[in-house]
Amino acid sequence: MGFNNAQLEVLNCISCIDNDKDLNSLKELLSKFLNELLQKKLDDMWNEGKLSQEKIEEWGNSHLRTTYK
């Protein structure tokens, strides 16, 4: 299975990084991008009625962790 266009672009960017400072800058940039993307998707879900305050509270009260014995 090959890489998609987004993965290839990120790999191309990473190939230019040769120090921790630039790596941290890229990580911060990607984090901000993904945060904005997620926020837009959540806003779209809210506007479409697929997400509500009740659903958010339900998520907050969920216990989704795997139980270990």
Predicted model as a PDB file, atoms N, CA, C, CB and O in Angstrom, pLDDT in the B-factor column:
MODEL        1                                                                  
ATOM      1  N   MET A   1       0.844  -1.165   0.000  1.00 79.00           N  
ATOM      2  CA  MET A   1       0.000   0.000   0.000  1.00 79.00           C  
ATOM      3  C   MET A   1       0.894   1.236   0.000  1.00 79.00           C  
ATOM      4  CB  MET A   1      -0.963  -0.006   1.215  1.00 79.00           C  
ATOM      5  O   MET A   1       1.790   1.354   0.836  1.00 79.00           O  
ATOM      6  N   GLY A   2       0.656   2.157  -0.935  1.00 91.00           N  
ATOM      7  CA  GLY A   2       1.483   3.351  -1.062  1.00 91.00           C  
ATOM      8  C   GLY A   2       0.969   4.507  -0.227  1.00 91.00           C  
ATOM      9  O   GLY A   2      -0.067   4.417   0.432  1.00 91.00           O  
ATOM     10  N   PHE A   3       1.708   5.575  -0.273  1.00 94.00           N  
ATOM     11  CA  PHE A   3       1.324   6.783   0.451  1.00 94.00           C  
ATOM     12  C   PHE A   3       0.336   7.595  -0.371  1.00 94.00           C  
ATOM     13  CB  PHE A   3       2.562   7.631   0.793  1.00 94.00           C  
ATOM     14  O   PHE A   3       0.383   7.588  -1.601  1.00 94.00           O  
ATOM     15  N   ASN A   4      -0.576   8.309   0.332  1.00 96.00           N  
ATOM     16  CA  ASN A   4      -1.470   9.225  -0.375  1.00 96.00           C  
ATOM     17  C   ASN A   4      -0.761  10.567  -0.569  1.00 96.00           C  
ATOM     18  CB  ASN A   4      -2.811   9.412   0.406  1.00 96.00           C  
ATOM     19  O   ASN A   4       0.346  10.762  -0.067  1.00 96.00           O  
ATOM     20  N   ASN A   5      -1.387  11.481  -1.288  1.00 95.00           N  
ATOM     21  CA  ASN A   5      -0.748  12.770  -1.603  1.00 95.00           C  
ATOM     22  C   ASN A   5      -0.359  13.555  -0.353  1.00 95.00           C  
ATOM     23  CB  ASN A   5      -1.679  13.615  -2.459  1.00 95.00           C  
ATOM     24  O   ASN A   5       0.720  14.145  -0.303  1.00 95.00           O  
ATOM     25  N   ALA A   6      -1.224  13.564   0.650  1.00 91.00           N  
ATOM     26  CA  ALA A   6      -0.933  14.301   1.881  1.00 91.00           C  
ATOM     27  C   ALA A   6       0.294  13.729   2.577  1.00 91.00           C  
ATOM     28  CB  ALA A   6      -2.140  14.268   2.829  1.00 91.00           C  
ATOM     29  O   ALA A   6       1.154  14.476   3.043  1.00 91.00           O  
ATOM     30  N   GLN A   7       0.376  12.412   2.648  1.00 93.00           N  
ATOM     31  CA  GLN A   7       1.513  11.768   3.296  1.00 93.00           C  
ATOM     32  C   GLN A   7       2.811  12.061   2.548  1.00 93.00           C  
ATOM     33  CB  GLN A   7       1.286  10.257   3.387  1.00 93.00           C  
ATOM     34  O   GLN A   7       3.854  12.291   3.161  1.00 93.00           O  
ATOM     35  N   LEU A   8       2.738  12.051   1.227  1.00 94.00           N  
ATOM     36  CA  LEU A   8       3.931  12.358   0.433  1.00 94.00           C  
ATOM     37  C   LEU A   8       4.394  13.793   0.660  1.00 94.00           C  
ATOM     38  CB  LEU A   8       3.654  12.128  -1.055  1.00 94.00           C  
ATOM     39  O   LEU A   8       5.594  14.052   0.748  1.00 94.00           O  
ATOM     40  N   GLU A   9       3.448  14.725   0.755  1.00 91.00           N  
ATOM     41  CA  GLU A   9       3.809  16.123   1.001  1.00 91.00           C  
ATOM     42  C   GLU A   9       4.472  16.291   2.359  1.00 91.00           C  
ATOM     43  CB  GLU A   9       2.574  17.017   0.911  1.00 91.00           C  
ATOM     44  O   GLU A   9       5.461  17.012   2.489  1.00 91.00           O  
ATOM     45  N   VAL A  10       3.926  15.623   3.370  1.00 88.00           N  
ATOM     46  CA  VAL A  10       4.511  15.713   4.712  1.00 88.00           C  
ATOM     47  C   VAL A  10       5.905  15.094   4.721  1.00 88.00           C  
ATOM     48  CB  VAL A  10       3.605  15.012   5.753  1.00 88.00           C  
ATOM     49  O   VAL A  10       6.826  15.643   5.326  1.00 88.00           O  
ATOM     50  N   LEU A  11       6.059  13.962   4.057  1.00 91.00           N  
ATOM     51  CA  LEU A  11       7.384  13.345   3.970  1.00 91.00           C  
ATOM     52  C   LEU A  11       8.379  14.266   3.269  1.00 91.00           C  
ATOM     53  CB  LEU A  11       7.300  12.005   3.232  1.00 91.00           C  
ATOM     54  O   LEU A  11       9.543  14.346   3.660  1.00 91.00           O  
ATOM     55  N   ASN A  12       7.920  14.947   2.246  1.00 91.00           N  
ATOM     56  CA  ASN A  12       8.780  15.893   1.539  1.00 91.00           C  
ATOM     57  C   ASN A  12       9.224  17.011   2.485  1.00 91.00           C  
ATOM     58  CB  ASN A  12       8.045  16.483   0.311  1.00 91.00           C  
ATOM     59  O   ASN A  12      10.394  17.394   2.484  1.00 91.00           O  
ATOM     60  N   CYS A  13       8.302  17.532   3.286  1.00 86.00           N  
ATOM     61  CA  CYS A  13       8.651  18.576   4.260  1.00 86.00           C  
ATOM     62  C   CYS A  13       9.633  18.053   5.305  1.00 86.00           C  
ATOM     63  CB  CYS A  13       7.386  19.106   4.953  1.00 86.00           C  
ATOM     64  O   CYS A  13      10.601  18.726   5.655  1.00 86.00           O  
ATOM     65  N   ILE A  14       9.374  16.865   5.786  1.00 90.00           N  
ATOM     66  CA  ILE A  14      10.218  16.282   6.825  1.00 90.00           C  
ATOM     67  C   ILE A  14      11.650  16.072   6.313  1.00 90.00           C  
ATOM     68  CB  ILE A  14       9.622  14.947   7.309  1.00 90.00           C  
ATOM     69  O   ILE A  14      12.610  16.186   7.075  1.00 90.00           O  
ATOM     70  N   SER A  15      11.780  15.768   5.040  1.00 91.00           N  
ATOM     71  CA  SER A  15      13.113  15.509   4.499  1.00 91.00           C  
ATOM     72  C   SER A  15      14.012  16.743   4.556  1.00 91.00           C  
ATOM     73  CB  SER A  15      13.003  15.021   3.067  1.00 91.00           C  
ATOM     74  O   SER A  15      15.235  16.624   4.477  1.00 91.00           O  
ATOM     75  N   CYS A  16      13.416  17.921   4.692  1.00 90.00           N  
ATOM     76  CA  CYS A  16      14.190  19.167   4.752  1.00 90.00           C  
ATOM     77  C   CYS A  16      14.600  19.532   6.176  1.00 90.00           C  
ATOM     78  CB  CYS A  16      13.387  20.307   4.148  1.00 90.00           C  
ATOM     79  O   CYS A  16      15.398  20.450   6.369  1.00 90.00           O  
ATOM     80  N   ILE A  17      14.080  18.845   7.154  1.00 94.00           N  
ATOM     81  CA  ILE A  17      14.331  19.183   8.555  1.00 94.00           C  
ATOM     82  C   ILE A  17      15.611  18.507   9.034  1.00 94.00           C  
ATOM     83  CB  ILE A  17      13.135  18.766   9.444  1.00 94.00           C  
ATOM     84  O   ILE A  17      15.792  17.298   8.889  1.00 94.00           O  
ATOM     85  N   ASP A  18      16.496  19.324   9.608  1.00 94.00           N  
ATOM     86  CA  ASP A  18      17.759  18.757  10.083  1.00 94.00           C  
ATOM     87  C   ASP A  18      18.113  19.188  11.499  1.00 94.00           C  
ATOM     88  CB  ASP A  18      18.872  19.148   9.154  1.00 94.00           C  
ATOM     89  O   ASP A  18      19.249  19.021  11.944  1.00 94.00           O  
ATOM     90  N   ASN A  19      17.113  19.752  12.214  1.00 96.00           N  
ATOM     91  CA  ASN A  19      17.390  20.109  13.604  1.00 96.00           C  
ATOM     92  C   ASN A  19      16.087  20.077  14.411  1.00 96.00           C  
ATOM     93  CB  ASN A  19      18.059  21.516  13.692  1.00 96.00           C  
ATOM     94  O   ASN A  19      14.991  20.130  13.854  1.00 96.00           O  
ATOM     95  N   ASP A  20      16.235  19.988  15.727  1.00 95.00           N  
ATOM     96  CA  ASP A  20      15.077  19.854  16.615  1.00 95.00           C  
ATOM     97  C   ASP A  20      14.184  21.089  16.611  1.00 95.00           C  
ATOM     98  CB  ASP A  20      15.540  19.575  18.024  1.00 95.00           C  
ATOM     99  O   ASP A  20      12.966  20.978  16.749  1.00 95.00           O  
ATOM    100  N   LYS A  21      14.783  22.257  16.456  1.00 96.00           N  
ATOM    101  CA  LYS A  21      13.987  23.489  16.457  1.00 96.00           C  
ATOM    102  C   LYS A  21      12.997  23.483  15.292  1.00 96.00           C  
ATOM    103  CB  LYS A  21      14.906  24.733  16.373  1.00 96.00           C  
ATOM    104  O   LYS A  21      11.819  23.787  15.480  1.00 96.00           O  
ATOM    105  N   ASP A  22      13.464  23.142  14.100  1.00 93.00           N  
ATOM    106  CA  ASP A  22      12.574  23.092  12.940  1.00 93.00           C  
ATOM    107  C   ASP A  22      11.543  21.972  13.077  1.00 93.00           C  
ATOM    108  CB  ASP A  22      13.386  22.902  11.658  1.00 93.00           C  
ATOM    109  O   ASP A  22      10.392  22.130  12.670  1.00 93.00           O  
ATOM    110  N   LEU A  23      11.960  20.844  13.649  1.00 91.00           N  
ATOM    111  CA  LEU A  23      11.031  19.742  13.862  1.00 91.00           C  
ATOM    112  C   LEU A  23       9.910  20.166  14.807  1.00 91.00           C  
ATOM    113  CB  LEU A  23      11.769  18.514  14.421  1.00 91.00           C  
ATOM    114  O   LEU A  23       8.741  19.872  14.556  1.00 91.00           O  
ATOM    115  N   ASN A  24      10.259  20.848  15.878  1.00 94.00           N  
ATOM    116  CA  ASN A  24       9.251  21.324  16.823  1.00 94.00           C  
ATOM    117  C   ASN A  24       8.316  22.337  16.169  1.00 94.00           C  
ATOM    118  CB  ASN A  24       9.922  21.946  18.049  1.00 94.00           C  
ATOM    119  O   ASN A  24       7.116  22.342  16.445  1.00 94.00           O  
ATOM    120  N   SER A  25       8.854  23.186  15.310  1.00 94.00           N  
ATOM    121  CA  SER A  25       8.019  24.151  14.591  1.00 94.00           C  
ATOM    122  C   SER A  25       7.023  23.445  13.680  1.00 94.00           C  
ATOM    123  CB  SER A  25       8.891  25.106  13.773  1.00 94.00           C  
ATOM    124  O   SER A  25       5.857  23.835  13.608  1.00 94.00           O  
ATOM    125  N   LEU A  26       7.482  22.407  12.985  1.00 89.00           N  
ATOM    126  CA  LEU A  26       6.592  21.649  12.110  1.00 89.00           C  
ATOM    127  C   LEU A  26       5.516  20.936  12.919  1.00 89.00           C  
ATOM    128  CB  LEU A  26       7.389  20.635  11.281  1.00 89.00           C  
ATOM    129  O   LEU A  26       4.349  20.924  12.525  1.00 89.00           O  
ATOM    130  N   LYS A  27       5.898  20.344  14.042  1.00 91.00           N  
ATOM    131  CA  LYS A  27       4.939  19.650  14.890  1.00 91.00           C  
ATOM    132  C   LYS A  27       3.866  20.628  15.393  1.00 91.00           C  
ATOM    133  CB  LYS A  27       5.662  18.976  16.080  1.00 91.00           C  
ATOM    134  O   LYS A  27       2.683  20.290  15.436  1.00 91.00           O  
ATOM    135  N   GLU A  28       4.286  21.825  15.767  1.00 95.00           N  
ATOM    136  CA  GLU A  28       3.333  22.834  16.236  1.00 95.00           C  
ATOM    137  C   GLU A  28       2.395  23.253  15.105  1.00 95.00           C  
ATOM    138  CB  GLU A  28       4.079  24.066  16.795  1.00 95.00           C  
ATOM    139  O   GLU A  28       1.189  23.391  15.312  1.00 95.00           O  
ATOM    140  N   LEU A  29       2.944  23.451  13.926  1.00 92.00           N  
ATOM    141  CA  LEU A  29       2.136  23.825  12.771  1.00 92.00           C  
ATOM    142  C   LEU A  29       1.117  22.740  12.432  1.00 92.00           C  
ATOM    143  CB  LEU A  29       3.032  24.097  11.565  1.00 92.00           C  
ATOM    144  O   LEU A  29      -0.050  23.040  12.184  1.00 92.00           O  
ATOM    145  N   LEU A  30       1.550  21.487  12.421  1.00 91.00           N  
ATOM    146  CA  LEU A  30       0.632  20.378  12.145  1.00 91.00           C  
ATOM    147  C   LEU A  30      -0.441  20.259  13.221  1.00 91.00           C  
ATOM    148  CB  LEU A  30       1.404  19.065  12.037  1.00 91.00           C  
ATOM    149  O   LEU A  30      -1.600  19.976  12.918  1.00 91.00           O  
ATOM    150  N   SER A  31      -0.060  20.471  14.459  1.00 95.00           N  
ATOM    151  CA  SER A  31      -1.010  20.413  15.564  1.00 95.00           C  
ATOM    152  C   SER A  31      -2.083  21.491  15.411  1.00 95.00           C  
ATOM    153  CB  SER A  31      -0.280  20.574  16.906  1.00 95.00           C  
ATOM    154  O   SER A  31      -3.270  21.219  15.591  1.00 95.00           O  
ATOM    155  N   LYS A  32      -1.668  22.704  15.081  1.00 97.00           N  
ATOM    156  CA  LYS A  32      -2.629  23.795  14.880  1.00 97.00           C  
ATOM    157  C   LYS A  32      -3.546  23.491  13.700  1.00 97.00           C  
ATOM    158  CB  LYS A  32      -1.893  25.133  14.651  1.00 97.00           C  
ATOM    159  O   LYS A  32      -4.752  23.730  13.771  1.00 97.00           O  
ATOM    160  N   PHE A  33      -2.979  22.965  12.616  1.00 95.00           N  
ATOM    161  CA  PHE A  33      -3.770  22.626  11.437  1.00 95.00           C  
ATOM    162  C   PHE A  33      -4.829  21.576  11.778  1.00 95.00           C  
ATOM    163  CB  PHE A  33      -2.858  22.116  10.309  1.00 95.00           C  
ATOM    164  O   PHE A  33      -6.000  21.730  11.429  1.00 95.00           O  
ATOM    165  N   LEU A  34      -4.410  20.509  12.461  1.00 95.00           N  
ATOM    166  CA  LEU A  34      -5.348  19.449  12.805  1.00 95.00           C  
ATOM    167  C   LEU A  34      -6.416  19.937  13.778  1.00 95.00           C  
ATOM    168  CB  LEU A  34      -4.605  18.266  13.401  1.00 95.00           C  
ATOM    169  O   LEU A  34      -7.571  19.520  13.697  1.00 95.00           O  
ATOM    170  N   ASN A  35      -6.030  20.821  14.701  1.00 97.00           N  
ATOM    171  CA  ASN A  35      -6.994  21.399  15.628  1.00 97.00           C  
ATOM    172  C   ASN A  35      -8.049  22.208  14.874  1.00 97.00           C  
ATOM    173  CB  ASN A  35      -6.280  22.283  16.661  1.00 97.00           C  
ATOM    174  O   ASN A  35      -9.242  22.089  15.155  1.00 97.00           O  
ATOM    175  N   GLU A  36      -7.617  23.025  13.924  1.00 98.00           N  
ATOM    176  CA  GLU A  36      -8.558  23.826  13.139  1.00 98.00           C  
ATOM    177  C   GLU A  36      -9.453  22.940  12.279  1.00 98.00           C  
ATOM    178  CB  GLU A  36      -7.801  24.822  12.254  1.00 98.00           C  
ATOM    179  O   GLU A  36     -10.641  23.224  12.123  1.00 98.00           O  
ATOM    180  N   LEU A  37      -8.892  21.871  11.723  1.00 97.00           N  
ATOM    181  CA  LEU A  37      -9.663  20.939  10.910  1.00 97.00           C  
ATOM    182  C   LEU A  37     -10.737  20.251  11.756  1.00 97.00           C  
ATOM    183  CB  LEU A  37      -8.735  19.893  10.263  1.00 97.00           C  
ATOM    184  O   LEU A  37     -11.891  20.147  11.340  1.00 97.00           O  
ATOM    185  N   LEU A  38     -10.353  19.788  12.929  1.00 96.00           N  
ATOM    186  CA  LEU A  38     -11.301  19.143  13.831  1.00 96.00           C  
ATOM    187  C   LEU A  38     -12.387  20.123  14.268  1.00 96.00           C  
ATOM    188  CB  LEU A  38     -10.572  18.577  15.057  1.00 96.00           C  
ATOM    189  O   LEU A  38     -13.564  19.765  14.307  1.00 96.00           O  
ATOM    190  N   GLN A  39     -12.002  21.350  14.594  1.00 97.00           N  
ATOM    191  CA  GLN A  39     -12.978  22.346  15.021  1.00 97.00           C  
ATOM    192  C   GLN A  39     -13.991  22.623  13.919  1.00 97.00           C  
ATOM    193  CB  GLN A  39     -12.277  23.641  15.429  1.00 97.00           C  
ATOM    194  O   GLN A  39     -15.184  22.758  14.194  1.00 97.00           O  
ATOM    195  N   LYS A  40     -13.530  22.708  12.672  1.00 98.00           N  
ATOM    196  CA  LYS A  40     -14.440  22.931  11.554  1.00 98.00           C  
ATOM    197  C   LYS A  40     -15.409  21.763  11.395  1.00 98.00           C  
ATOM    198  CB  LYS A  40     -13.653  23.141  10.258  1.00 98.00           C  
ATOM    199  O   LYS A  40     -16.601  21.965  11.165  1.00 98.00           O  
ATOM    200  N   LYS A  41     -14.888  20.534  11.521  1.00 97.00           N  
ATOM    201  CA  LYS A  41     -15.762  19.367  11.407  1.00 97.00           C  
ATOM    202  C   LYS A  41     -16.794  19.333  12.526  1.00 97.00           C  
ATOM    203  CB  LYS A  41     -14.938  18.083  11.421  1.00 97.00           C  
ATOM    204  O   LYS A  41     -17.955  18.998  12.291  1.00 97.00           O  
ATOM    205  N   LEU A  42     -16.379  19.677  13.737  1.00 95.00           N  
ATOM    206  CA  LEU A  42     -17.327  19.732  14.854  1.00 95.00           C  
ATOM    207  C   LEU A  42     -18.369  20.828  14.632  1.00 95.00           C  
ATOM    208  CB  LEU A  42     -16.581  19.973  16.180  1.00 95.00           C  
ATOM    209  O   LEU A  42     -19.553  20.625  14.899  1.00 95.00           O  
ATOM    210  N   ASP A  43     -17.929  21.987  14.143  1.00 96.00           N  
ATOM    211  CA  ASP A  43     -18.871  23.072  13.842  1.00 96.00           C  
ATOM    212  C   ASP A  43     -19.875  22.642  12.780  1.00 96.00           C  
ATOM    213  CB  ASP A  43     -18.116  24.329  13.375  1.00 96.00           C  
ATOM    214  O   ASP A  43     -21.065  22.938  12.890  1.00 96.00           O  
ATOM    215  N   ASP A  44     -19.395  21.941  11.749  1.00 97.00           N  
ATOM    216  CA  ASP A  44     -20.287  21.446  10.698  1.00 97.00           C  
ATOM    217  C   ASP A  44     -21.302  20.462  11.272  1.00 97.00           C  
ATOM    218  CB  ASP A  44     -19.476  20.776   9.573  1.00 97.00           C  
ATOM    219  O   ASP A  44     -22.486  20.519  10.938  1.00 97.00           O  
ATOM    220  N   MET A  45     -20.835  19.557  12.140  1.00 96.00           N  
ATOM    221  CA  MET A  45     -21.748  18.591  12.764  1.00 96.00           C  
ATOM    222  C   MET A  45     -22.794  19.308  13.617  1.00 96.00           C  
ATOM    223  CB  MET A  45     -20.960  17.580  13.628  1.00 96.00           C  
ATOM    224  O   MET A  45     -23.965  18.930  13.623  1.00 96.00           O  
ATOM    225  N   TRP A  46     -22.365  20.339  14.331  1.00 96.00           N  
ATOM    226  CA  TRP A  46     -23.281  21.110  15.172  1.00 96.00           C  
ATOM    227  C   TRP A  46     -24.342  21.784  14.296  1.00 96.00           C  
ATOM    228  CB  TRP A  46     -22.503  22.171  16.006  1.00 96.00           C  
ATOM    229  O   TRP A  46     -25.536  21.720  14.590  1.00 96.00           O  
ATOM    230  N   ASN A  47     -23.893  22.426  13.225  1.00 97.00           N  
ATOM    231  CA  ASN A  47     -24.818  23.141  12.334  1.00 97.00           C  
ATOM    232  C   ASN A  47     -25.776  22.197  11.616  1.00 97.00           C  
ATOM    233  CB  ASN A  47     -24.038  23.947  11.310  1.00 97.00           C  
ATOM    234  O   ASN A  47     -26.890  22.591  11.273  1.00 97.00           O  
ATOM    235  N   GLU A  48     -25.354  20.956  11.384  1.00 97.00           N  
ATOM    236  CA  GLU A  48     -26.205  19.962  10.730  1.00 97.00           C  
ATOM    237  C   GLU A  48     -27.111  19.235  11.722  1.00 97.00           C  
ATOM    238  CB  GLU A  48     -25.347  18.954   9.986  1.00 97.00           C  
ATOM    239  O   GLU A  48     -27.924  18.402  11.321  1.00 97.00           O  
ATOM    240  N   GLY A  49     -26.978  19.542  13.002  1.00 95.00           N  
ATOM    241  CA  GLY A  49     -27.799  18.901  14.022  1.00 95.00           C  
ATOM    242  C   GLY A  49     -27.313  17.516  14.421  1.00 95.00           C  
ATOM    243  O   GLY A  49     -28.021  16.792  15.120  1.00 95.00           O  
ATOM    244  N   LYS A  50     -26.121  17.139  13.989  1.00 95.00           N  
ATOM    245  CA  LYS A  50     -25.565  15.829  14.336  1.00 95.00           C  
ATOM    246  C   LYS A  50     -24.856  15.853  15.684  1.00 95.00           C  
ATOM    247  CB  LYS A  50     -24.598  15.364  13.255  1.00 95.00           C  
ATOM    248  O   LYS A  50     -24.504  14.801  16.219  1.00 95.00           O  
ATOM    249  N   LEU A  51     -24.646  17.038  16.235  1.00 95.00           N  
ATOM    250  CA  LEU A  51     -23.949  17.212  17.499  1.00 95.00           C  
ATOM    251  C   LEU A  51     -24.730  18.202  18.340  1.00 95.00           C  
ATOM    252  CB  LEU A  51     -22.487  17.691  17.282  1.00 95.00           C  
ATOM    253  O   LEU A  51     -25.228  19.206  17.831  1.00 95.00           O  
ATOM    254  N   SER A  52     -24.835  17.916  19.633  1.00 94.00           N  
ATOM    255  CA  SER A  52     -25.575  18.796  20.543  1.00 94.00           C  
ATOM    256  C   SER A  52     -24.846  18.866  21.878  1.00 94.00           C  
ATOM    257  CB  SER A  52     -27.037  18.296  20.742  1.00 94.00           C  
ATOM    258  O   SER A  52     -23.908  18.109  22.129  1.00 94.00           O  
ATOM    259  N   GLN A  53     -25.283  19.771  22.717  1.00 94.00           N  
ATOM    260  CA  GLN A  53     -24.692  19.886  24.047  1.00 94.00           C  
ATOM    261  C   GLN A  53     -24.896  18.594  24.832  1.00 94.00           C  
ATOM    262  CB  GLN A  53     -25.300  21.078  24.809  1.00 94.00           C  
ATOM    263  O   GLN A  53     -24.025  18.180  25.596  1.00 94.00           O  
ATOM    264  N   GLU A  54     -26.047  17.965  24.639  1.00 94.00           N  
ATOM    265  CA  GLU A  54     -26.324  16.707  25.329  1.00 94.00           C  
ATOM    266  C   GLU A  54     -25.333  15.616  24.897  1.00 94.00           C  
ATOM    267  CB  GLU A  54     -27.773  16.254  25.051  1.00 94.00           C  
ATOM    268  O   GLU A  54     -24.858  14.840  25.727  1.00 94.00           O  
ATOM    269  N   LYS A  55     -25.030  15.563  23.607  1.00 91.00           N  
ATOM    270  CA  LYS A  55     -24.080  14.562  23.101  1.00 91.00           C  
ATOM    271  C   LYS A  55     -22.685  14.816  23.674  1.00 91.00           C  
ATOM    272  CB  LYS A  55     -24.036  14.584  21.549  1.00 91.00           C  
ATOM    273  O   LYS A  55     -21.988  13.874  24.052  1.00 91.00           O  
ATOM    274  N   ILE A  56     -22.283  16.075  23.737  1.00 90.00           N  
ATOM    275  CA  ILE A  56     -20.974  16.416  24.300  1.00 90.00           C  
ATOM    276  C   ILE A  56     -20.903  16.005  25.765  1.00 90.00           C  
ATOM    277  CB  ILE A  56     -20.695  17.927  24.155  1.00 90.00           C  
ATOM    278  O   ILE A  56     -19.891  15.464  26.213  1.00 90.00           O  
ATOM    279  N   GLU A  57     -21.976  16.259  26.513  1.00 91.00           N  
ATOM    280  CA  GLU A  57     -22.010  15.857  27.920  1.00 91.00           C  
ATOM    281  C   GLU A  57     -21.990  14.343  28.055  1.00 91.00           C  
ATOM    282  CB  GLU A  57     -23.250  16.429  28.611  1.00 91.00           C  
ATOM    283  O   GLU A  57     -21.373  13.806  28.975  1.00 91.00           O  
ATOM    284  N   GLU A  58     -22.666  13.652  27.140  1.00 90.00           N  
ATOM    285  CA  GLU A  58     -22.647  12.185  27.133  1.00 90.00           C  
ATOM    286  C   GLU A  58     -21.217  11.680  26.928  1.00 90.00           C  
ATOM    287  CB  GLU A  58     -23.584  11.628  26.024  1.00 90.00           C  
ATOM    288  O   GLU A  58     -20.779  10.752  27.607  1.00 90.00           O  
ATOM    289  N   TRP A  59     -20.492  12.293  25.991  1.00 86.00           N  
ATOM    290  CA  TRP A  59     -19.097  11.921  25.768  1.00 86.00           C  
ATOM    291  C   TRP A  59     -18.270  12.160  27.027  1.00 86.00           C  
ATOM    292  CB  TRP A  59     -18.509  12.711  24.587  1.00 86.00           C  
ATOM    293  O   TRP A  59     -17.416  11.349  27.386  1.00 86.00           O  
ATOM    294  N   GLY A  60     -18.534  13.284  27.692  1.00 87.00           N  
ATOM    295  CA  GLY A  60     -17.783  13.623  28.897  1.00 87.00           C  
ATOM    296  C   GLY A  60     -18.004  12.638  30.027  1.00 87.00           C  
ATOM    297  O   GLY A  60     -17.135  12.463  30.882  1.00 87.00           O  
ATOM    298  N   ASN A  61     -19.162  11.992  30.035  1.00 86.00           N  
ATOM    299  CA  ASN A  61     -19.484  11.032  31.093  1.00 86.00           C  
ATOM    300  C   ASN A  61     -19.175   9.597  30.696  1.00 86.00           C  
ATOM    301  CB  ASN A  61     -20.941  11.147  31.467  1.00 86.00           C  
ATOM    302  O   ASN A  61     -19.375   8.679  31.491  1.00 86.00           O  
ATOM    303  N   SER A  62     -18.689   9.393  29.477  1.00 85.00           N  
ATOM    304  CA  SER A  62     -18.382   8.043  28.991  1.00 85.00           C  
ATOM    305  C   SER A  62     -17.067   7.552  29.572  1.00 85.00           C  
ATOM    306  CB  SER A  62     -18.322   8.018  27.453  1.00 85.00           C  
ATOM    307  O   SER A  62     -16.149   8.329  29.835  1.00 85.00           O  
ATOM    308  N   HIS A  63     -17.003   6.258  29.763  1.00 80.00           N  
ATOM    309  CA  HIS A  63     -15.770   5.616  30.204  1.00 80.00           C  
ATOM    310  C   HIS A  63     -15.327   4.709  29.067  1.00 80.00           C  
ATOM    311  CB  HIS A  63     -15.968   4.812  31.555  1.00 80.00           C  
ATOM    312  O   HIS A  63     -15.781   3.569  28.962  1.00 80.00           O  
ATOM    313  N   LEU A  64     -14.446   5.211  28.221  1.00 76.00           N  
ATOM    314  CA  LEU A  64     -14.056   4.494  27.025  1.00 76.00           C  
ATOM    315  C   LEU A  64     -12.734   3.754  27.164  1.00 76.00           C  
ATOM    316  CB  LEU A  64     -13.975   5.441  25.886  1.00 76.00           C  
ATOM    317  O   LEU A  64     -12.260   3.137  26.210  1.00 76.00           O  
ATOM    318  N   ARG A  65     -12.160   3.814  28.313  1.00 74.00           N  
ATOM    319  CA  ARG A  65     -10.875   3.151  28.495  1.00 74.00           C  
ATOM    320  C   ARG A  65     -11.069   1.646  28.623  1.00 74.00           C  
ATOM    321  CB  ARG A  65     -10.151   3.704  29.731  1.00 74.00           C  
ATOM    322  O   ARG A  65     -12.100   1.168  29.097  1.00 74.00           O  
ATOM    323  N   THR A  66     -10.068   0.930  28.195  1.00 74.00           N  
ATOM    324  CA  THR A  66     -10.081  -0.521  28.304  1.00 74.00           C  
ATOM    325  C   THR A  66      -9.810  -0.908  29.747  1.00 74.00           C  
ATOM    326  CB  THR A  66      -9.040  -1.165  27.353  1.00 74.00           C  
ATOM    327  O   THR A  66      -8.894  -0.386  30.383  1.00 74.00           O  
ATOM    328  N   THR A  67     -10.606  -1.820  30.250  1.00 75.00           N  
ATOM    329  CA  THR A  67     -10.400  -2.286  31.624  1.00 75.00           C  
ATOM    330  C   THR A  67      -9.308  -3.336  31.634  1.00 75.00           C  
ATOM    331  CB  THR A  67     -11.712  -2.857  32.230  1.00 75.00           C  
ATOM    332  O   THR A  67      -9.338  -4.296  30.864  1.00 75.00           O  
ATOM    333  N   TYR A  68      -8.355  -3.141  32.508  1.00 77.00           N  
ATOM    334  CA  TYR A  68      -7.258  -4.104  32.638  1.00 77.00           C  
ATOM    335  C   TYR A  68      -7.409  -4.838  33.970  1.00 77.00           C  
ATOM    336  CB  TYR A  68      -5.861  -3.391  32.545  1.00 77.00           C  
ATOM    337  O   TYR A  68      -7.733  -4.234  34.993  1.00 77.00           O  
ATOM    338  N   LYS A  69      -7.173  -6.136  33.941  1.00 70.00           N  
ATOM    339  CA  LYS A  69      -7.315  -6.927  35.164  1.00 70.00           C  
ATOM    340  C   LYS A  69      -5.971  -7.307  35.707  1.00 70.00           C  
ATOM    341  CB  LYS A  69      -8.144  -8.174  34.915  1.00 70.00           C  
ATOM    342  O   LYS A  69      -5.888  -7.977  36.737  1.00 70.00           O  
TER     343      LYS A  69                                                      
ENDMDL                                                                          
END                                                                             
